[in-house]
Every structure is written in C-alpha cells, then in structure tokens.
Amino acid sequence: MEKILERYERYAYAERQLIAPDPESQRNWPLECNNLKAKIDLLQKDQRHYLGEDLESLSLKDIQQLEQQLDTALKHIRSRKNQLMQESISELQKKVRPFNEKSIEEQNNLLVKQIKEREKAAAQQAQWGNQIQNQVPNTLSFLLPQPPPCLRLGGAYQEQASEMRRNELNLTLEPVCSCSLGCFAG
C-alpha cells in the first residue's frame, strides 16, 4: 500500500508541476516576451535589407557584410539547384535508358527478322529462276514449229532444226522420210 501511495504522490506532484508552473517562470514571461519582440524586429529588419529596402541606414561595412551573406546564400542556392537538377537528370536517364534499350533491341530483332525473310525470298526467287531457266529451253523446243520431216530446205536450216530437235537425253530426232524435192533445193 505504501508503494502505491508513494507513486500516487509522485505522479500528482508531476501533474501539478505541468498544470501550474513555477511562479518564478511566470515572472520571466514579460522579459521573454520583450526578448522575442526584439528578435522579431531584428529579423524583419534583416529581411528588408535582404530585399534591398531601408539600406540608407546601413554603413559601408554593414553593406559589405550583407553582400557577403547574399553571395554565400546564392552559392548555397545554386549548389542545391544543381544537385536537384543532377538528381532529376539521372532519374530520367534511368527511366529512359531501359525503354530505349528495349525499343532498340526490339527494332534490331525486327530488322534481323525482315532481313532473314528477304534473304529467304531472294533465295526462293533464285531457285525458281534456275528451275524456269532449266525448263524454258525444253519447253520452247516443243513449242517451236518443226519442219516437216520430208522437206529438205537447206544445210544451215537443217543444222539448226536438228539442234532444236534434241531432247533431254541428247538424242537427235531424225526425219522419218528423207526425200528431197527439187524445187526446194537451193
């Protein structure tokens, strides 16, 4: 019980101290108030000086000190500004770089795919062209009009005709009847 009462008295005393402050501190309030008013006036005066107002009352030494303070403050402001700009630039580069790398990589893959498709198409066209070239002479030889086998028109023509009448097995087709008409001899 005694412990409980002791704790109660301690807490009650601490609570009374918070609620009712010392009479000594109440006596210092007007003094503190005057000090705070003086500080506020001094700060307002400095603020006006920083803004370029009420400079007539300052001496040359005071103006030089004010200039140094302003230069120092300006240097701090510029360094902070540069720091923030560098941070924002680096953040933007981090955001943009992956996007650019991904888009460049995607474009590269697309271009590689297009090149492969074009090479494949070119190879197919070349293959078809070779097939057509191989088939054209054989096809054309059948499409050319053949002279009747019994007509003998001339040596040069006969040699051309015999060359054209060769088939794929390189066999010469000879005329069935070799008759010569006197009117065509030349």
PyMOL CGO cylinders between C-alpha atoms (Angstrom):
from pymol import cmd
from pymol.cgo import CYLINDER

trace = [
    CYLINDER, 0.00, 0.00, 0.00, 2.81, 2.35, 0.86, 0.3, 1, 1, 1, 1, 1, 1,
    CYLINDER, 2.81, 2.35, 0.86, 4.37, 1.89, -2.58, 0.3, 1, 1, 1, 1, 1, 1,
    CYLINDER, 4.37, 1.89, -2.58, 1.12, 2.70, -4.29, 0.3, 1, 1, 1, 1, 1, 1,
    CYLINDER, 1.12, 2.70, -4.29, 0.70, 5.84, -2.23, 0.3, 1, 1, 1, 1, 1, 1,
    CYLINDER, 0.70, 5.84, -2.23, 4.25, 6.96, -2.97, 0.3, 1, 1, 1, 1, 1, 1,
    CYLINDER, 4.25, 6.96, -2.97, 3.72, 6.52, -6.70, 0.3, 1, 1, 1, 1, 1, 1,
    CYLINDER, 3.72, 6.52, -6.70, 0.45, 8.42, -6.48, 0.3, 1, 1, 1, 1, 1, 1,
    CYLINDER, 0.45, 8.42, -6.48, 2.13, 11.34, -4.74, 0.3, 1, 1, 1, 1, 1, 1,
    CYLINDER, 2.13, 11.34, -4.74, 4.96, 11.43, -7.30, 0.3, 1, 1, 1, 1, 1, 1,
    CYLINDER, 4.96, 11.43, -7.30, 2.57, 11.48, -10.24, 0.3, 1, 1, 1, 1, 1, 1,
    CYLINDER, 2.57, 11.48, -10.24, 0.32, 14.01, -8.57, 0.3, 1, 1, 1, 1, 1, 1,
    CYLINDER, 0.32, 14.01, -8.57, 3.30, 16.30, -7.90, 0.3, 1, 1, 1, 1, 1, 1,
    CYLINDER, 3.30, 16.30, -7.90, 4.49, 15.96, -11.53, 0.3, 1, 1, 1, 1, 1, 1,
    CYLINDER, 4.49, 15.96, -11.53, 0.97, 16.73, -12.75, 0.3, 1, 1, 1, 1, 1, 1,
    CYLINDER, 0.97, 16.73, -12.75, 0.75, 19.82, -10.56, 0.3, 1, 1, 1, 1, 1, 1,
    CYLINDER, 0.75, 19.82, -10.56, 4.07, 21.00, -11.97, 0.3, 1, 1, 1, 1, 1, 1,
    CYLINDER, 4.07, 21.00, -11.97, 2.70, 20.70, -15.52, 0.3, 1, 1, 1, 1, 1, 1,
    CYLINDER, 2.70, 20.70, -15.52, -0.59, 22.40, -14.76, 0.3, 1, 1, 1, 1, 1, 1,
    CYLINDER, -0.59, 22.40, -14.76, 0.64, 25.20, -12.51, 0.3, 1, 1, 1, 1, 1, 1,
    CYLINDER, 0.64, 25.20, -12.51, 4.13, 26.34, -13.47, 0.3, 1, 1, 1, 1, 1, 1,
    CYLINDER, 4.13, 26.34, -13.47, 6.53, 28.00, -11.11, 0.3, 1, 1, 1, 1, 1, 1,
    CYLINDER, 6.53, 28.00, -11.11, 5.75, 31.50, -10.01, 0.3, 1, 1, 1, 1, 1, 1,
    CYLINDER, 5.75, 31.50, -10.01, 9.36, 32.33, -10.93, 0.3, 1, 1, 1, 1, 1, 1,
    CYLINDER, 9.36, 32.33, -10.93, 8.81, 31.36, -14.55, 0.3, 1, 1, 1, 1, 1, 1,
    CYLINDER, 8.81, 31.36, -14.55, 5.67, 33.48, -14.61, 0.3, 1, 1, 1, 1, 1, 1,
    CYLINDER, 5.67, 33.48, -14.61, 7.73, 36.43, -13.52, 0.3, 1, 1, 1, 1, 1, 1,
    CYLINDER, 7.73, 36.43, -13.52, 10.10, 35.95, -16.51, 0.3, 1, 1, 1, 1, 1, 1,
    CYLINDER, 10.10, 35.95, -16.51, 7.37, 35.95, -19.15, 0.3, 1, 1, 1, 1, 1, 1,
    CYLINDER, 7.37, 35.95, -19.15, 7.33, 39.70, -19.75, 0.3, 1, 1, 1, 1, 1, 1,
    CYLINDER, 7.33, 39.70, -19.75, 11.10, 39.64, -20.12, 0.3, 1, 1, 1, 1, 1, 1,
    CYLINDER, 11.10, 39.64, -20.12, 10.92, 36.72, -22.55, 0.3, 1, 1, 1, 1, 1, 1,
    CYLINDER, 10.92, 36.72, -22.55, 8.18, 38.48, -24.45, 0.3, 1, 1, 1, 1, 1, 1,
    CYLINDER, 8.18, 38.48, -24.45, 10.34, 41.60, -24.83, 0.3, 1, 1, 1, 1, 1, 1,
    CYLINDER, 10.34, 41.60, -24.83, 13.30, 39.49, -25.99, 0.3, 1, 1, 1, 1, 1, 1,
    CYLINDER, 13.30, 39.49, -25.99, 11.15, 37.71, -28.58, 0.3, 1, 1, 1, 1, 1, 1,
    CYLINDER, 11.15, 37.71, -28.58, 9.78, 41.05, -29.84, 0.3, 1, 1, 1, 1, 1, 1,
    CYLINDER, 9.78, 41.05, -29.84, 13.33, 42.37, -30.24, 0.3, 1, 1, 1, 1, 1, 1,
    CYLINDER, 13.33, 42.37, -30.24, 14.34, 39.24, -32.18, 0.3, 1, 1, 1, 1, 1, 1,
    CYLINDER, 14.34, 39.24, -32.18, 11.30, 39.58, -34.44, 0.3, 1, 1, 1, 1, 1, 1,
    CYLINDER, 11.30, 39.58, -34.44, 12.12, 43.24, -35.12, 0.3, 1, 1, 1, 1, 1, 1,
    CYLINDER, 12.12, 43.24, -35.12, 15.74, 42.37, -35.92, 0.3, 1, 1, 1, 1, 1, 1,
    CYLINDER, 15.74, 42.37, -35.92, 14.68, 39.55, -38.27, 0.3, 1, 1, 1, 1, 1, 1,
    CYLINDER, 14.68, 39.55, -38.27, 12.19, 41.82, -40.05, 0.3, 1, 1, 1, 1, 1, 1,
    CYLINDER, 12.19, 41.82, -40.05, 14.88, 44.50, -40.42, 0.3, 1, 1, 1, 1, 1, 1,
    CYLINDER, 14.88, 44.50, -40.42, 17.33, 41.91, -41.87, 0.3, 1, 1, 1, 1, 1, 1,
    CYLINDER, 17.33, 41.91, -41.87, 14.63, 40.69, -44.23, 0.3, 1, 1, 1, 1, 1, 1,
    CYLINDER, 14.63, 40.69, -44.23, 14.03, 44.22, -45.51, 0.3, 1, 1, 1, 1, 1, 1,
    CYLINDER, 14.03, 44.22, -45.51, 17.78, 44.64, -46.01, 0.3, 1, 1, 1, 1, 1, 1,
    CYLINDER, 17.78, 44.64, -46.01, 17.97, 41.35, -47.94, 0.3, 1, 1, 1, 1, 1, 1,
    CYLINDER, 17.97, 41.35, -47.94, 15.15, 42.61, -50.15, 0.3, 1, 1, 1, 1, 1, 1,
    CYLINDER, 15.15, 42.61, -50.15, 17.06, 45.84, -50.79, 0.3, 1, 1, 1, 1, 1, 1,
    CYLINDER, 17.06, 45.84, -50.79, 14.86, 48.06, -48.66, 0.3, 1, 1, 1, 1, 1, 1,
    CYLINDER, 14.86, 48.06, -48.66, 15.95, 50.51, -45.94, 0.3, 1, 1, 1, 1, 1, 1,
    CYLINDER, 15.95, 50.51, -45.94, 19.62, 50.44, -46.97, 0.3, 1, 1, 1, 1, 1, 1,
    CYLINDER, 19.62, 50.44, -46.97, 20.14, 54.16, -46.22, 0.3, 1, 1, 1, 1, 1, 1,
    CYLINDER, 20.14, 54.16, -46.22, 20.67, 53.49, -42.52, 0.3, 1, 1, 1, 1, 1, 1,
    CYLINDER, 20.67, 53.49, -42.52, 23.49, 50.95, -43.15, 0.3, 1, 1, 1, 1, 1, 1,
    CYLINDER, 23.49, 50.95, -43.15, 27.17, 51.80, -43.12, 0.3, 1, 1, 1, 1, 1, 1,
    CYLINDER, 27.17, 51.80, -43.12, 29.63, 50.67, -45.80, 0.3, 1, 1, 1, 1, 1, 1,
    CYLINDER, 29.63, 50.67, -45.80, 30.86, 47.82, -43.59, 0.3, 1, 1, 1, 1, 1, 1,
    CYLINDER, 30.86, 47.82, -43.59, 27.26, 46.65, -42.96, 0.3, 1, 1, 1, 1, 1, 1,
    CYLINDER, 27.26, 46.65, -42.96, 26.51, 46.72, -46.71, 0.3, 1, 1, 1, 1, 1, 1,
    CYLINDER, 26.51, 46.72, -46.71, 29.66, 44.69, -47.45, 0.3, 1, 1, 1, 1, 1, 1,
    CYLINDER, 29.66, 44.69, -47.45, 28.66, 42.10, -44.84, 0.3, 1, 1, 1, 1, 1, 1,
    CYLINDER, 28.66, 42.10, -44.84, 25.17, 41.97, -46.32, 0.3, 1, 1, 1, 1, 1, 1,
    CYLINDER, 25.17, 41.97, -46.32, 26.67, 41.45, -49.78, 0.3, 1, 1, 1, 1, 1, 1,
    CYLINDER, 26.67, 41.45, -49.78, 28.85, 38.59, -48.49, 0.3, 1, 1, 1, 1, 1, 1,
    CYLINDER, 28.85, 38.59, -48.49, 25.85, 36.99, -46.81, 0.3, 1, 1, 1, 1, 1, 1,
    CYLINDER, 25.85, 36.99, -46.81, 23.85, 37.28, -50.02, 0.3, 1, 1, 1, 1, 1, 1,
    CYLINDER, 23.85, 37.28, -50.02, 26.73, 35.82, -52.08, 0.3, 1, 1, 1, 1, 1, 1,
    CYLINDER, 26.73, 35.82, -52.08, 27.08, 32.90, -49.67, 0.3, 1, 1, 1, 1, 1, 1,
    CYLINDER, 27.08, 32.90, -49.67, 23.35, 32.28, -49.70, 0.3, 1, 1, 1, 1, 1, 1,
    CYLINDER, 23.35, 32.28, -49.70, 23.31, 32.49, -53.51, 0.3, 1, 1, 1, 1, 1, 1,
    CYLINDER, 23.31, 32.49, -53.51, 26.13, 29.92, -53.74, 0.3, 1, 1, 1, 1, 1, 1,
    CYLINDER, 26.13, 29.92, -53.74, 24.22, 27.57, -51.46, 0.3, 1, 1, 1, 1, 1, 1,
    CYLINDER, 24.22, 27.57, -51.46, 21.07, 28.04, -53.52, 0.3, 1, 1, 1, 1, 1, 1,
    CYLINDER, 21.07, 28.04, -53.52, 22.89, 27.37, -56.80, 0.3, 1, 1, 1, 1, 1, 1,
    CYLINDER, 22.89, 27.37, -56.80, 24.64, 24.29, -55.45, 0.3, 1, 1, 1, 1, 1, 1,
    CYLINDER, 24.64, 24.29, -55.45, 21.32, 22.91, -54.17, 0.3, 1, 1, 1, 1, 1, 1,
    CYLINDER, 21.32, 22.91, -54.17, 19.66, 23.70, -57.50, 0.3, 1, 1, 1, 1, 1, 1,
    CYLINDER, 19.66, 23.70, -57.50, 22.46, 21.94, -59.41, 0.3, 1, 1, 1, 1, 1, 1,
    CYLINDER, 22.46, 21.94, -59.41, 22.24, 18.96, -57.11, 0.3, 1, 1, 1, 1, 1, 1,
    CYLINDER, 22.24, 18.96, -57.11, 18.48, 18.67, -57.64, 0.3, 1, 1, 1, 1, 1, 1,
    CYLINDER, 18.48, 18.67, -57.64, 18.88, 19.04, -61.39, 0.3, 1, 1, 1, 1, 1, 1,
    CYLINDER, 18.88, 19.04, -61.39, 21.56, 16.32, -61.50, 0.3, 1, 1, 1, 1, 1, 1,
    CYLINDER, 21.56, 16.32, -61.50, 19.36, 14.01, -59.46, 0.3, 1, 1, 1, 1, 1, 1,
    CYLINDER, 19.36, 14.01, -59.46, 16.36, 14.58, -61.73, 0.3, 1, 1, 1, 1, 1, 1,
    CYLINDER, 16.36, 14.58, -61.73, 18.52, 14.09, -64.84, 0.3, 1, 1, 1, 1, 1, 1,
    CYLINDER, 18.52, 14.09, -64.84, 19.90, 10.81, -63.50, 0.3, 1, 1, 1, 1, 1, 1,
    CYLINDER, 19.90, 10.81, -63.50, 16.38, 9.64, -62.58, 0.3, 1, 1, 1, 1, 1, 1,
    CYLINDER, 16.38, 9.64, -62.58, 15.11, 10.47, -66.06, 0.3, 1, 1, 1, 1, 1, 1,
    CYLINDER, 15.11, 10.47, -66.06, 18.07, 8.69, -67.64, 0.3, 1, 1, 1, 1, 1, 1,
    CYLINDER, 18.07, 8.69, -67.64, 17.33, 5.63, -65.55, 0.3, 1, 1, 1, 1, 1, 1,
    CYLINDER, 17.33, 5.63, -65.55, 13.70, 5.73, -66.70, 0.3, 1, 1, 1, 1, 1, 1,
    CYLINDER, 13.70, 5.73, -66.70, 14.51, 6.40, -70.34, 0.3, 1, 1, 1, 1, 1, 1,
    CYLINDER, 14.51, 6.40, -70.34, 17.54, 4.13, -70.73, 0.3, 1, 1, 1, 1, 1, 1,
    CYLINDER, 17.54, 4.13, -70.73, 15.71, 0.80, -70.24, 0.3, 1, 1, 1, 1, 1, 1,
    CYLINDER, 15.71, 0.80, -70.24, 12.95, 1.97, -72.54, 0.3, 1, 1, 1, 1, 1, 1,
    CYLINDER, 12.95, 1.97, -72.54, 15.45, 2.99, -75.23, 0.3, 1, 1, 1, 1, 1, 1,
    CYLINDER, 15.45, 2.99, -75.23, 17.45, -0.20, -74.85, 0.3, 1, 1, 1, 1, 1, 1,
    CYLINDER, 17.45, -0.20, -74.85, 14.31, -2.32, -75.08, 0.3, 1, 1, 1, 1, 1, 1,
    CYLINDER, 14.31, -2.32, -75.08, 12.95, -0.44, -78.06, 0.3, 1, 1, 1, 1, 1, 1,
    CYLINDER, 12.95, -0.44, -78.06, 16.32, -0.52, -79.85, 0.3, 1, 1, 1, 1, 1, 1,
    CYLINDER, 16.32, -0.52, -79.85, 16.63, -4.23, -79.14, 0.3, 1, 1, 1, 1, 1, 1,
    CYLINDER, 16.63, -4.23, -79.14, 13.09, -4.83, -80.42, 0.3, 1, 1, 1, 1, 1, 1,
    CYLINDER, 13.09, -4.83, -80.42, 13.79, -2.81, -83.55, 0.3, 1, 1, 1, 1, 1, 1,
    CYLINDER, 13.79, -2.81, -83.55, 17.03, -4.70, -84.08, 0.3, 1, 1, 1, 1, 1, 1,
    CYLINDER, 17.03, -4.70, -84.08, 15.25, -8.05, -83.76, 0.3, 1, 1, 1, 1, 1, 1,
    CYLINDER, 15.25, -8.05, -83.76, 12.56, -6.88, -86.17, 0.3, 1, 1, 1, 1, 1, 1,
    CYLINDER, 12.56, -6.88, -86.17, 15.16, -5.76, -88.71, 0.3, 1, 1, 1, 1, 1, 1,
    CYLINDER, 15.16, -5.76, -88.71, 17.05, -9.06, -88.40, 0.3, 1, 1, 1, 1, 1, 1,
    CYLINDER, 17.05, -9.06, -88.40, 13.79, -10.92, -88.98, 0.3, 1, 1, 1, 1, 1, 1,
    CYLINDER, 13.79, -10.92, -88.98, 12.99, -8.79, -92.04, 0.3, 1, 1, 1, 1, 1, 1,
    CYLINDER, 12.99, -8.79, -92.04, 16.49, -9.37, -93.46, 0.3, 1, 1, 1, 1, 1, 1,
    CYLINDER, 16.49, -9.37, -93.46, 16.14, -13.12, -93.00, 0.3, 1, 1, 1, 1, 1, 1,
    CYLINDER, 16.14, -13.12, -93.00, 12.73, -13.06, -94.69, 0.3, 1, 1, 1, 1, 1, 1,
    CYLINDER, 12.73, -13.06, -94.69, 14.10, -11.09, -97.63, 0.3, 1, 1, 1, 1, 1, 1,
    CYLINDER, 14.10, -11.09, -97.63, 17.11, -13.38, -97.94, 0.3, 1, 1, 1, 1, 1, 1,
    CYLINDER, 17.11, -13.38, -97.94, 14.78, -16.37, -97.89, 0.3, 1, 1, 1, 1, 1, 1,
    CYLINDER, 14.78, -16.37, -97.89, 12.55, -14.78, -100.52, 0.3, 1, 1, 1, 1, 1, 1,
    CYLINDER, 12.55, -14.78, -100.52, 15.57, -13.93, -102.67, 0.3, 1, 1, 1, 1, 1, 1,
    CYLINDER, 15.57, -13.93, -102.67, 16.84, -17.49, -102.37, 0.3, 1, 1, 1, 1, 1, 1,
    CYLINDER, 16.84, -17.49, -102.37, 13.43, -18.84, -103.36, 0.3, 1, 1, 1, 1, 1, 1,
    CYLINDER, 13.43, -18.84, -103.36, 13.27, -16.47, -106.33, 0.3, 1, 1, 1, 1, 1, 1,
    CYLINDER, 13.27, -16.47, -106.33, 16.76, -17.53, -107.41, 0.3, 1, 1, 1, 1, 1, 1,
    CYLINDER, 16.76, -17.53, -107.41, 15.79, -21.17, -107.08, 0.3, 1, 1, 1, 1, 1, 1,
    CYLINDER, 15.79, -21.17, -107.08, 12.59, -20.62, -109.09, 0.3, 1, 1, 1, 1, 1, 1,
    CYLINDER, 12.59, -20.62, -109.09, 14.57, -18.66, -111.67, 0.3, 1, 1, 1, 1, 1, 1,
    CYLINDER, 14.57, -18.66, -111.67, 17.01, -21.56, -112.08, 0.3, 1, 1, 1, 1, 1, 1,
    CYLINDER, 17.01, -21.56, -112.08, 14.14, -24.01, -112.39, 0.3, 1, 1, 1, 1, 1, 1,
    CYLINDER, 14.14, -24.01, -112.39, 12.45, -21.84, -115.00, 0.3, 1, 1, 1, 1, 1, 1,
    CYLINDER, 12.45, -21.84, -115.00, 15.69, -21.40, -116.94, 0.3, 1, 1, 1, 1, 1, 1,
    CYLINDER, 15.69, -21.40, -116.94, 16.23, -25.15, -116.92, 0.3, 1, 1, 1, 1, 1, 1,
    CYLINDER, 16.23, -25.15, -116.92, 12.67, -25.76, -118.06, 0.3, 1, 1, 1, 1, 1, 1,
    CYLINDER, 12.67, -25.76, -118.06, 12.42, -22.99, -120.66, 0.3, 1, 1, 1, 1, 1, 1,
    CYLINDER, 12.42, -22.99, -120.66, 14.72, -24.48, -123.32, 0.3, 1, 1, 1, 1, 1, 1,
    CYLINDER, 14.72, -24.48, -123.32, 12.97, -27.84, -123.13, 0.3, 1, 1, 1, 1, 1, 1,
    CYLINDER, 12.97, -27.84, -123.13, 9.57, -26.22, -123.17, 0.3, 1, 1, 1, 1, 1, 1,
    CYLINDER, 9.57, -26.22, -123.17, 10.49, -23.89, -126.02, 0.3, 1, 1, 1, 1, 1, 1,
    CYLINDER, 10.49, -23.89, -126.02, 11.85, -26.70, -128.15, 0.3, 1, 1, 1, 1, 1, 1,
    CYLINDER, 11.85, -26.70, -128.15, 8.44, -28.32, -128.10, 0.3, 1, 1, 1, 1, 1, 1,
    CYLINDER, 8.44, -28.32, -128.10, 6.71, -25.05, -128.82, 0.3, 1, 1, 1, 1, 1, 1,
    CYLINDER, 6.71, -25.05, -128.82, 8.81, -24.16, -131.88, 0.3, 1, 1, 1, 1, 1, 1,
    CYLINDER, 8.81, -24.16, -131.88, 7.26, -25.23, -135.15, 0.3, 1, 1, 1, 1, 1, 1,
    CYLINDER, 7.26, -25.23, -135.15, 9.02, -28.27, -136.54, 0.3, 1, 1, 1, 1, 1, 1,
    CYLINDER, 9.02, -28.27, -136.54, 9.54, -28.50, -140.28, 0.3, 1, 1, 1, 1, 1, 1,
    CYLINDER, 9.54, -28.50, -140.28, 8.01, -31.49, -141.90, 0.3, 1, 1, 1, 1, 1, 1,
    CYLINDER, 8.01, -31.49, -141.90, 10.49, -34.34, -141.94, 0.3, 1, 1, 1, 1, 1, 1,
    CYLINDER, 10.49, -34.34, -141.94, 10.31, -34.91, -145.64, 0.3, 1, 1, 1, 1, 1, 1,
    CYLINDER, 10.31, -34.91, -145.64, 11.30, -31.39, -146.65, 0.3, 1, 1, 1, 1, 1, 1,
    CYLINDER, 11.30, -31.39, -146.65, 14.93, -30.59, -147.07, 0.3, 1, 1, 1, 1, 1, 1,
    CYLINDER, 14.93, -30.59, -147.07, 15.34, -26.87, -147.24, 0.3, 1, 1, 1, 1, 1, 1,
    CYLINDER, 15.34, -26.87, -147.24, 18.96, -26.15, -146.79, 0.3, 1, 1, 1, 1, 1, 1,
    CYLINDER, 18.96, -26.15, -146.79, 22.06, -27.07, -144.92, 0.3, 1, 1, 1, 1, 1, 1,
    CYLINDER, 22.06, -27.07, -144.92, 22.13, -24.25, -142.46, 0.3, 1, 1, 1, 1, 1, 1,
    CYLINDER, 22.13, -24.25, -142.46, 18.47, -24.54, -141.58, 0.3, 1, 1, 1, 1, 1, 1,
    CYLINDER, 18.47, -24.54, -141.58, 18.74, -28.27, -141.34, 0.3, 1, 1, 1, 1, 1, 1,
    CYLINDER, 18.74, -28.27, -141.34, 21.57, -27.97, -138.83, 0.3, 1, 1, 1, 1, 1, 1,
    CYLINDER, 21.57, -27.97, -138.83, 19.56, -25.52, -136.71, 0.3, 1, 1, 1, 1, 1, 1,
    CYLINDER, 19.56, -25.52, -136.71, 16.49, -27.67, -136.87, 0.3, 1, 1, 1, 1, 1, 1,
    CYLINDER, 16.49, -27.67, -136.87, 18.43, -30.76, -135.87, 0.3, 1, 1, 1, 1, 1, 1,
    CYLINDER, 18.43, -30.76, -135.87, 19.92, -28.91, -132.90, 0.3, 1, 1, 1, 1, 1, 1,
    CYLINDER, 19.92, -28.91, -132.90, 16.48, -27.78, -131.80, 0.3, 1, 1, 1, 1, 1, 1,
    CYLINDER, 16.48, -27.78, -131.80, 15.01, -31.24, -132.05, 0.3, 1, 1, 1, 1, 1, 1,
    CYLINDER, 15.01, -31.24, -132.05, 17.30, -32.74, -129.45, 0.3, 1, 1, 1, 1, 1, 1,
    CYLINDER, 17.30, -32.74, -129.45, 15.50, -33.92, -126.37, 0.3, 1, 1, 1, 1, 1, 1,
    CYLINDER, 15.50, -33.92, -126.37, 16.63, -34.11, -122.76, 0.3, 1, 1, 1, 1, 1, 1,
    CYLINDER, 16.63, -34.11, -122.76, 18.50, -37.34, -123.35, 0.3, 1, 1, 1, 1, 1, 1,
    CYLINDER, 18.50, -37.34, -123.35, 20.58, -35.58, -126.01, 0.3, 1, 1, 1, 1, 1, 1,
    CYLINDER, 20.58, -35.58, -126.01, 19.15, -37.81, -128.76, 0.3, 1, 1, 1, 1, 1, 1,
    CYLINDER, 19.15, -37.81, -128.76, 18.72, -36.43, -132.25, 0.3, 1, 1, 1, 1, 1, 1,
    CYLINDER, 18.72, -36.43, -132.25, 15.36, -36.94, -133.86, 0.3, 1, 1, 1, 1, 1, 1,
    CYLINDER, 15.36, -36.94, -133.86, 15.92, -37.88, -137.48, 0.3, 1, 1, 1, 1, 1, 1,
    CYLINDER, 15.92, -37.88, -137.48, 13.31, -37.30, -140.11, 0.3, 1, 1, 1, 1, 1, 1,
    CYLINDER, 13.31, -37.30, -140.11, 11.12, -40.24, -140.89, 0.3, 1, 1, 1, 1, 1, 1,
    CYLINDER, 11.12, -40.24, -140.89, 11.49, -39.94, -144.63, 0.3, 1, 1, 1, 1, 1, 1,
    CYLINDER, 11.49, -39.94, -144.63, 14.32, -38.20, -146.27, 0.3, 1, 1, 1, 1, 1, 1,
    CYLINDER, 14.32, -38.20, -146.27, 13.00, -37.16, -149.60, 0.3, 1, 1, 1, 1, 1, 1,
    CYLINDER, 13.00, -37.16, -149.60, 14.23, -34.16, -151.40, 0.3, 1, 1, 1, 1, 1, 1,
    CYLINDER, 14.23, -34.16, -151.40, 12.12, -32.09, -153.64, 0.3, 1, 1, 1, 1, 1, 1,
    CYLINDER, 12.12, -32.09, -153.64, 13.90, -30.48, -156.50, 0.3, 1, 1, 1, 1, 1, 1,
    CYLINDER, 13.90, -30.48, -156.50, 12.04, -27.26, -156.26, 0.3, 1, 1, 1, 1, 1, 1,
    CYLINDER, 12.04, -27.26, -156.26, 13.34, -26.52, -152.79, 0.3, 1, 1, 1, 1, 1, 1,
    CYLINDER, 13.34, -26.52, -152.79, 16.90, -27.35, -153.41, 0.3, 1, 1, 1, 1, 1, 1,
    CYLINDER, 16.90, -27.35, -153.41, 18.87, -24.41, -153.33, 0.3, 1, 1, 1, 1, 1, 1,
]
cmd.load_cgo(trace, "trace")
